[in-house]
Amino acid sequence: MTGYVDLHLHSNCSDGALTPVEVVQRSAAAGLKAIALADHDNIDGIDALKAAGAGQELEILSGVELSVAWRHWPDIHLLGYDFDHHHPALVTVLEEFQLFRESRNQQIVERVNTKLAEENQPLLDFARVQELAGGTIGRPHIALALHEAGIVKSTEEAFKRYLVTCNVPKRYFPISEAIDLIHQAGGVAVLAHPPYITRDREDFRGLLDELVELGLDGVEVYNSGASRNESDWYLTEARRRDLIVTGGSDFHGLPGENLEIGRGGGQRIPYSCVEEIRQRSQRYHVSRSLKDARTGF
């Protein structure tokens, strides 16, 4: 099949502004053939996305973006694709993460309010932050509340003045466990937006080699942080290691966001990325079937 896709979209099930149905509508309007939600540590929007996609004749892949850590890299993002989003182990782990995320965001709002009180500014109402999120709360929704209250003029200003200094550390998967979890659910594991990890090419090569040993399947070559020339370089490094290639916009739909659905680094993302994911995930689907047959499930 020909056409274009976007495999890195966010909804209000994590820190995006649009519902899964609205994500489908925007993607269909952009003429895309296939999409995937990559909500942060959250798979709640996949069923709604699939249902809405069927009505638009839009192919839907299951997706997730996991927060992982490896050695001296404290915040790497790992994308999972084409997995069983009802897999019990995956569901249980992500439910635990959501409970932690809710507590973390409450603490962040408390810290922001402490700083606002020191500045004689109006305080944020956590219930209003929840309303703005319409789902799972993320720091961008706290930024929206600050903007709505007239305390800041942009999301960027909200992060710079409040959300960076008032942050509460995230919880991270050990990356080996995250890769194994995705594989157990029948999916493929892909390194998200590599320029945000490091722009040192030797550093990145070393990281990539280590992650391949842990079972990494692919690289998000077409991403919002890479120029066309940088994407070409990531493509070469991926192919040298027999890795699949994916791409996505990292679209959140937030005010002032300079990202376009269907483009990664200004480039259209080819449907061949979906075909590569499907082909690679077959090995894990077969492995799951054999394991289920042995255990009698």
C-alpha positions in Angstrom: 0.0 0.0 0.0 1.1 3.6 -0.6 0.3 6.7 1.3 1.4 8.4 4.5 1.0 7.6 8.2 1.7 9.1 11.7 2.7 6.7 14.4 3.4 9.1 17.2 0.2 10.9 18.3 -1.0 11.9 21.7 -4.6 12.2 23.1 -6.1 13.4 26.4 -5.5 9.9 27.8 -2.0 11.2 28.6 -0.9 14.8 27.9 -2.6 15.6 24.6 -5.5 18.0 24.1 -7.7 15.9 21.8 -9.8 12.9 22.5 -9.0 9.7 20.6 -12.0 10.3 18.3 -10.8 13.8 17.5 -7.3 12.5 16.8 -8.9 10.1 14.2 -10.9 13.0 12.7 -7.8 15.2 12.4 -5.8 12.3 10.9 -8.4 11.4 8.4 -8.7 15.1 7.3 -4.9 15.0 6.8 -5.3 12.1 4.4 -3.4 9.6 6.4 -3.7 5.8 5.8 -2.6 4.6 9.3 -2.0 6.1 12.8 -1.0 5.0 16.3 -1.6 6.7 19.6 1.7 6.8 21.6 0.2 8.1 24.9 2.7 8.2 27.8 2.6 5.0 29.8 -1.1 4.7 28.9 -3.1 2.5 26.5 -6.6 3.6 27.6 -7.4 5.4 24.2 -6.7 2.5 21.9 -10.1 0.9 21.8 -11.8 4.3 21.1 -9.2 5.0 18.4 -9.8 1.6 16.7 -13.6 2.1 16.8 -13.4 5.6 15.4 -10.8 4.5 12.8 -13.1 1.8 11.4 -15.6 4.5 10.6 -13.0 6.5 8.7 -11.3 3.5 7.0 -8.2 4.5 8.8 -5.8 1.7 9.9 -5.0 1.7 13.6 -2.0 0.2 15.3 -1.8 -0.2 19.0 0.9 2.0 20.5 2.3 3.4 23.7 5.3 5.6 24.8 7.1 4.3 27.9 9.4 6.3 30.1 12.5 4.3 30.5 16.0 4.7 31.9 19.4 3.2 30.9 22.8 3.9 32.5 23.4 7.6 32.5 20.3 8.4 30.4 17.6 9.1 32.9 14.7 9.8 30.5 14.6 7.8 27.3 11.3 7.2 25.6 10.5 3.8 24.1 7.6 3.3 21.7 5.7 0.0 21.6 3.7 -1.0 18.5 1.3 -3.7 17.3 0.9 -5.4 20.7 -2.1 -6.9 22.5 -3.3 -3.9 24.5 -5.3 -6.2 26.7 -2.3 -8.3 27.7 -2.6 -8.8 31.5 1.0 -8.0 32.5 1.1 -4.9 30.4 -2.3 -3.7 31.7 -1.2 -4.2 35.3 2.1 -2.4 35.0 0.5 0.6 33.3 -2.2 0.8 35.9 0.5 1.1 38.5 2.2 3.8 36.5 -1.1 5.8 36.2 -1.6 5.7 40.0 1.9 7.1 40.4 1.3 9.7 37.7 -1.8 11.0 39.4 -0.1 11.4 42.7 2.9 13.1 41.0 0.7 15.7 39.2 -1.1 16.5 42.4 2.3 17.2 44.1 3.4 19.4 41.1 0.3 21.5 41.4 0.9 21.9 45.2 4.5 23.0 44.5 3.3 25.4 41.8 0.7 26.9 44.2 3.4 27.4 46.8 5.4 29.4 44.3 2.3 31.3 43.2 1.4 32.2 46.8 4.9 33.6 47.2 4.3 35.8 44.2 0.8 36.9 45.4 -0.7 35.2 42.3 -4.0 33.3 42.2 -3.7 29.6 43.0 -4.6 26.8 40.7 -7.6 24.5 41.4 -6.6 20.9 40.8 -10.2 20.1 39.8 -9.9 22.7 37.0 -6.7 21.1 35.8 -8.5 17.8 35.7 -11.3 19.4 33.6 -8.8 20.9 31.2 -7.2 17.5 30.8 -10.4 15.6 30.2 -8.5 12.5 31.0 -5.1 11.6 32.3 -3.3 14.8 33.6 0.1 15.7 32.3 2.3 18.8 32.9 1.0 20.4 29.7 -2.5 20.5 31.3 -1.0 22.4 34.3 0.5 24.8 31.8 -2.9 25.3 30.3 -4.4 26.1 33.7 -1.6 28.7 34.3 -2.3 30.2 30.9 -6.1 30.2 31.5 -5.5 32.0 34.8 -3.5 34.7 33.0 -0.4 33.9 34.9 1.6 33.0 31.8 1.3 33.9 28.1 2.4 30.5 26.7 3.1 26.9 27.5 6.8 27.6 27.1 6.6 30.3 29.7 4.7 28.0 32.1 7.4 25.4 31.9 10.2 27.9 32.2 8.8 29.8 35.2 7.0 27.0 37.1 6.9 23.5 35.8 10.7 22.9 35.6 11.4 24.3 39.0 8.3 22.7 40.6 8.8 19.3 39.0 8.5 16.0 40.8 10.7 13.2 39.4 9.0 10.7 37.1 9.1 7.0 37.6 11.0 5.1 34.9 11.1 1.5 33.6 14.5 -0.2 33.4 14.7 -0.3 29.6 15.4 -4.0 29.5 12.1 -4.7 31.4 10.2 -2.3 29.1 11.4 -4.1 25.9 10.6 -7.5 27.4 7.1 -6.4 28.4 6.4 -5.1 24.9 7.6 -8.3 23.4 5.6 -10.4 25.8 2.5 -8.6 24.6 3.4 -9.4 21.0 4.7 -5.9 20.0 7.9 -4.3 18.7 10.1 -1.8 20.7 11.3 1.3 19.0 13.5 4.1 20.2 11.6 7.4 20.2 12.9 10.8 18.8 16.6 10.1 19.2 17.8 13.7 18.9 16.2 14.4 22.3 18.4 11.7 23.8 21.8 12.9 22.5 23.1 14.7 19.4 26.5 13.3 19.8 26.7 10.7 17.0 29.3 8.5 18.6 27.4 8.6 21.9 24.2 7.6 20.0 25.9 4.8 18.1 27.2 3.3 21.4 23.7 3.6 23.0 22.1 2.0 19.9 24.5 -1.0 20.0 23.7 -1.6 23.7 19.9 -1.4 23.1 20.1 -3.8 20.2 21.7 -6.3 22.5 18.7 -5.9 24.8 16.2 -6.6 22.0 15.4 -3.2 20.5 13.6 -3.5 17.2 13.7 -0.1 15.6 14.3 3.6 15.5 11.9 6.5 15.1 13.9 7.9 12.1 11.3 10.4 11.0 10.7 12.5 14.2 9.9 16.0 15.2 13.5 16.7 16.4 15.4 15.7 13.3 16.1 17.5 10.0 16.0 15.7 6.7 19.8 15.1 6.8 19.6 13.9 10.4 16.8 11.5 9.5 19.0 10.1 6.6 21.8 9.5 9.1 19.4 7.7 11.6 18.1 5.6 8.7 21.6 4.5 7.8 22.4 3.6 11.4 19.2 1.6 11.8 19.7 -0.3 8.6 23.3 -1.2 9.6 21.8 -3.0 12.6 18.8 -4.6 10.9 16.4 -2.3 12.7 13.0 -1.3 11.5 12.2 2.4 10.7 9.2 4.3 12.1 8.1 7.9 12.2 5.7 10.3 13.8 4.9 13.9 14.6 4.7 13.7 18.4 1.5 15.8 18.0 -0.3 16.8 21.2 -2.7 19.4 19.9 -1.7 22.0 22.5 -1.9 25.8 22.0 1.2 27.2 20.3 2.4 23.8 19.3 4.4 23.9 16.1 3.8 20.3 15.0 1.7 19.0 12.1 -0.1 15.7 12.0 1.5 13.4 9.4 5.0 14.9 9.4 8.1 14.0 11.3 10.9 16.6 11.0 9.0 18.2 8.2 8.8 15.0 6.2 5.9 12.8 5.3 6.1 9.4 6.9 5.7 6.5 4.4 3.3 3.6 4.8 6.3 1.3 4.6 6.9 2.0 8.3 3.6 0.2 9.1 4.6 -2.8 6.9 8.0 -3.0 8.7 6.3 -3.0 12.1 3.8 -5.7 11.1 6.6 -7.9 9.6 8.8 -7.6 12.7 6.0 -8.1 15.2 5.1 -11.4 13.6 8.0 -13.1 15.4 6.6 -12.0 18.8 3.1 -13.0 17.8 4.3 -16.5 16.9 6.4 -16.7 20.1 3.3 -15.8 22.2 1.2 -18.4 20.4 3.7 -21.1 21.0 4.0 -20.1 24.7 0.2 -20.2 25.1 0.0 -23.6 23.5 2.7 -25.0 25.9 0.9 -23.5 29.0 -2.6 -24.4 27.9 -3.9 -20.8 27.7 
